[in-house]
């Protein structure tokens, strides 16, 4: 099939782009003719060449179209079978192919815009089960809501450092976006340091922080894959995740794969992998007291930490891009063969 993907331009790691790139790569590796359109929507981050996306390695034969700051004319998009996006132009231009929308989050954009995405007359691929529920609440027909979760990089799954015997270390993913709960996380870490001044506390983030960190917090700016996986995830005992809301939350699952016990807020996306008392310790947002108590429980109770970390690692091993790509390929074949099943004209 000829498959057309749209992705925002970005020189920095973005979880939503990772999904698009991984699916585009997997479909190309399976022999499909894949076209990937890079367009500017974030402002100030337009690329002029695919080489500027240094944080992701495109492993397959993909035809890239770089629009730059001016954007691209939808009327110039190649003719295809499936179009991963939606524009009203599709209704009068069947050459685009059958439209599909990716739903990777909620409450991140204006409500009217998000509602319209759900109500577009096409299937929606939801990366988490809670996003399916949101679609049902909007009145989307169940057949149009397809759950295909994110996967993990193989490098995350290949690591084998023992969970037992690790030196106490708390790891935190810092992101200044309002939805990520950075002030809450820093409050918890500050109180933790006050109680345990010798504790190793580390943070990382794809972008430079917009605040000064205290000397006791070691920050890794945009770490490479080896540093992130081997040097951070696989050497930490606890991973703290304080988002208000997450579409899915890849870093939390990556940390689980690395053997860190997860302490997280109940942020939506975490529902698919953070089961309180089984694979993680979960607290309501923004309950700093509960988050702090959960971190300290794991630091004080080695048996509990080992049990949760081992269960989390086993669960994370089931989230592979290969499995998710298999589900995507099965879906696009079914969609092309029977569009009416998903609310599109034959």
C-alpha positions in Angstrom: 0.0 0.0 0.0 0.9 3.7 -0.3 0.8 5.2 3.2 1.1 8.9 3.9 2.1 10.1 7.4 2.2 13.6 8.7 4.6 14.7 11.5 5.4 18.0 13.1 8.9 19.3 12.5 11.1 18.9 15.5 14.8 18.9 16.2 14.2 17.6 19.8 12.8 14.3 21.1 9.0 14.3 21.2 7.0 11.3 22.2 4.2 11.9 19.8 6.7 12.1 16.9 8.3 8.9 18.1 5.1 7.0 17.5 4.7 8.4 14.0 8.3 7.7 13.1 8.2 4.2 14.5 5.0 3.3 12.6 6.2 4.8 9.4 9.5 2.9 9.7 7.7 -0.4 10.5 5.4 -0.1 7.6 8.3 0.7 5.2 10.2 -2.3 6.6 7.1 -4.4 5.8 7.3 -3.4 2.1 4.8 -0.6 2.0 5.5 2.7 0.1 5.7 5.2 2.9 5.7 9.0 2.5 6.4 11.1 5.5 5.5 14.8 5.4 7.4 17.0 8.0 5.5 20.2 8.6 5.9 23.1 11.1 3.2 23.6 13.7 5.2 24.3 17.0 6.8 27.5 15.9 10.5 28.1 15.6 11.5 24.4 15.2 11.0 24.0 11.4 13.6 21.6 9.8 15.0 22.1 6.4 16.4 18.5 6.1 15.7 15.2 7.7 19.3 15.2 8.8 18.3 17.7 11.5 16.3 15.1 13.3 19.4 13.7 14.9 17.6 12.1 17.8 15.9 9.4 15.6 17.4 7.0 13.2 15.2 6.2 10.2 16.1 2.6 9.5 13.9 2.0 6.4 13.4 3.4 2.9 11.0 6.2 3.5 10.2 9.1 1.1 10.6 12.3 3.1 8.9 15.6 2.2 10.1 18.6 4.2 7.7 21.5 4.1 9.7 24.0 6.2 8.2 27.2 7.7 5.9 27.8 4.8 4.1 24.5 5.3 2.9 22.3 2.4 0.0 22.4 0.1 -2.3 19.5 0.9 -3.3 19.4 -2.7 0.2 18.3 -3.6 0.2 15.3 -1.4 0.9 12.0 -3.2 -2.0 9.7 -4.1 -2.2 6.8 -1.7 -4.2 4.2 0.0 -4.2 5.4 3.7 -3.7 9.1 4.8 -2.7 9.4 8.5 -4.4 12.7 9.1 -7.6 14.4 8.2 -8.5 17.4 6.1 -11.9 18.3 4.6 -10.1 18.2 1.2 -10.2 14.4 1.5 -13.9 14.4 1.0 -13.6 15.7 -2.5 -10.2 14.1 -3.3 -10.3 10.3 -2.9 -6.7 10.2 -4.3 -5.5 11.0 -0.8 -6.6 7.6 0.4 -8.7 6.7 3.4 -8.1 9.0 6.4 -7.0 8.0 9.9 -6.4 10.3 12.9 -3.8 9.5 15.6 -5.1 10.5 19.1 -2.1 10.8 21.4 -3.4 13.0 24.2 -6.3 15.0 25.7 -6.6 18.4 27.4 -3.5 19.5 25.6 -5.1 21.8 23.0 -8.4 23.8 23.1 -11.4 21.6 23.8 -13.1 22.5 20.6 -10.1 21.4 18.6 -9.7 18.1 20.4 -13.4 17.4 20.1 -13.2 18.0 16.4 -10.4 15.5 16.0 -12.5 12.9 17.7 -15.5 13.8 15.6 -13.7 13.7 12.2 -15.5 11.2 10.0 -12.7 8.5 10.1 -11.2 6.0 12.5 -9.1 7.2 15.4 -6.0 5.3 16.6 -5.8 5.9 20.3 -2.4 5.2 22.0 -4.0 4.5 25.4 -7.2 2.9 26.6 -8.4 6.0 28.5 -8.3 7.9 25.2 -10.8 5.4 23.8 -13.1 6.2 26.8 -12.8 10.0 25.9 -13.9 9.2 22.4 -16.9 7.3 23.6 -17.9 10.2 25.9 -17.8 12.5 22.8 -20.2 10.1 21.1 -17.7 8.5 18.6 -19.0 5.2 17.2 -17.0 2.4 19.0 -15.9 0.9 15.6 -14.0 4.2 14.9 -11.9 3.9 18.1 -8.9 1.6 17.6 -6.5 1.1 20.5 -2.9 0.6 19.4 -0.5 1.4 22.3 3.0 2.9 22.1 6.0 0.5 22.1 9.5 0.6 23.6 12.8 0.9 21.8 14.5 -2.5 21.6 17.5 -1.0 23.5 15.2 -0.5 26.5 14.2 -4.1 26.4 17.7 -5.5 25.9 19.0 -4.2 29.2 19.6 -6.8 31.9 21.1 -5.0 34.9 20.0 -6.5 38.2 17.2 -4.9 40.1 18.7 -6.0 43.4 21.8 -4.3 44.9 21.3 -0.9 43.3 22.5 2.1 45.2 19.5 4.3 46.2 18.8 6.8 43.5 15.6 8.6 42.5 15.3 9.6 38.9 12.9 12.3 37.6 12.0 13.4 34.0 11.8 17.2 33.9 9.6 19.0 31.3 8.4 22.5 31.8 5.1 22.0 29.9 2.2 22.8 32.2 0.8 19.3 31.9 3.9 17.6 33.1 3.7 18.7 36.7 7.3 19.8 37.0 6.7 22.1 40.1 5.0 19.2 41.9 7.9 16.9 41.1 10.5 19.5 42.3 8.5 20.0 45.5 8.6 16.3 46.2 12.3 16.0 45.5 13.1 19.0 47.6 11.2 17.6 50.6 12.9 14.2 49.9 16.3 15.9 50.0 15.5 17.7 53.2 14.7 14.3 54.9 17.6 12.4 53.2 20.4 14.8 52.3 22.7 12.0 51.2 20.2 10.5 48.7 21.3 10.6 45.0 18.6 12.6 43.1 18.9 12.9 39.3 16.8 14.5 36.6 16.9 14.6 32.8 15.0 16.3 30.0 15.1 16.9 26.3 15.1 20.7 26.6 17.3 22.9 28.9 15.4 23.7 32.1 13.8 27.2 32.4 14.8 27.3 36.1 17.9 26.9 38.2 18.2 23.6 39.9 19.8 23.2 43.4 23.3 21.8 43.7 22.0 18.5 45.1 20.0 17.7 41.9 22.1 16.4 39.0 20.5 17.3 35.6 21.3 15.5 32.3 20.3 17.7 29.3 19.2 15.7 26.3 21.1 12.5 27.2 22.0 10.1 24.4 20.4 6.7 24.3 23.2 4.9 26.1 23.3 7.4 28.9 19.5 7.4 29.3 19.0 3.7 29.2 22.2 2.3 30.8 23.3 5.2 32.8 20.0 6.5 34.2 17.1 4.0 33.9 19.2 1.0 34.7 21.0 2.5 37.7 18.0 4.0 39.4 15.9 2.5 42.1 12.8 4.7 41.9 11.4 6.7 39.0 9.2 9.7 39.9 6.5 10.7 37.3 4.3 13.7 38.3 2.3 14.6 35.2 -1.1 16.1 35.6 -2.2 14.4 32.4 -0.4 12.0 29.9 -1.6 10.6 26.6 0.6 7.6 27.3 3.8 8.4 29.1 6.7 6.6 27.4 9.5 7.6 29.9 7.7 6.0 32.8 7.4 2.7 30.9 11.0 3.0 29.7 12.1 3.4 33.3 10.0 0.3 34.3 11.8 -1.7 31.5 15.1 -0.5 33.0 14.2 -2.0 36.4 13.3 1.2 38.3 10.2 1.0 40.5 7.6 3.6 39.4 6.0 6.2 41.6 3.4 8.1 39.5 0.4 10.2 39.5 -2.9 8.8 38.1 -2.5 10.8 34.9 -4.6 8.9 32.3 -1.9 7.2 30.3 -0.5 5.5 33.3 -3.6 3.4 33.6 -2.3 0.9 31.0 0.9 0.0 33.0 0.9 1.5 36.5 -1.3 -0.8 38.7 -1.1 0.4 42.3 0.6 -2.1 44.5 1.3 -4.5 41.6 3.6 -2.7 39.1 3.8 0.8 40.7 2.7 3.0 43.5 0.1 5.5 42.3 -1.1 8.8 43.8 -3.7 11.4 42.9 -2.5 14.6 41.3 -1.3 16.9 42.9 -0.9 15.0 46.2 2.7 15.8 47.1 2.4 14.1 50.5 1.2 10.8 48.9 4.0 10.9 46.2 6.6 11.6 48.9 5.3 8.7 51.0 5.4 6.4 48.1 9.0 7.2 47.2 10.1 6.7 50.8 8.2 3.4 51.0 10.3 2.1 48.2 13.5 3.5 49.5 12.9 1.9 52.9 11.3 -1.5 51.8 13.7 -3.3 49.5 11.4 -6.3 49.2 8.5 -4.1 48.0 10.8 -2.3 45.6 12.1 -5.5 44.2 8.6 -6.9 43.7 7.2 -3.9 42.0 10.3 -3.3 39.8 10.3 -6.9 38.7 6.6 -6.9 37.9 7.0 -3.6 36.1 9.9 -4.9 34.0 7.9 -8.0 33.0 4.9 -5.9 32.0 7.0 -3.4 30.0 8.5 -6.2 28.0 5.1 -6.7 26.4 5.0 -3.2 24.9 7.1 -3.6 21.7 6.9 -1.5 18.5 6.8 -4.8 16.6 3.6 -5.9 18.3 2.1 -2.4 17.8 3.1 -2.3 14.2 1.5 -5.7 13.6 -1.8 -4.3 15.0 -1.5 -1.2 12.8 -0.8 -3.3 9.7 -3.8 -5.6 10.4 -6.0 -2.5 10.9 -5.0 -0.8 7.6 -5.7 -3.9 5.6 -9.1 -4.3 7.2 -9.8 -0.6 6.7 -9.0 -0.7 3.0 -11.0 -3.9 2.5 -14.1 -2.6 4.4 -14.1 1.2 4.9 -17.8 1.2 5.8 -17.0 -0.8 8.9 -15.1 2.3 10.1 -17.7 4.9 8.9 -16.2 5.7 5.5 -17.8 5.4 2.1 -17.0 2.2 0.2 
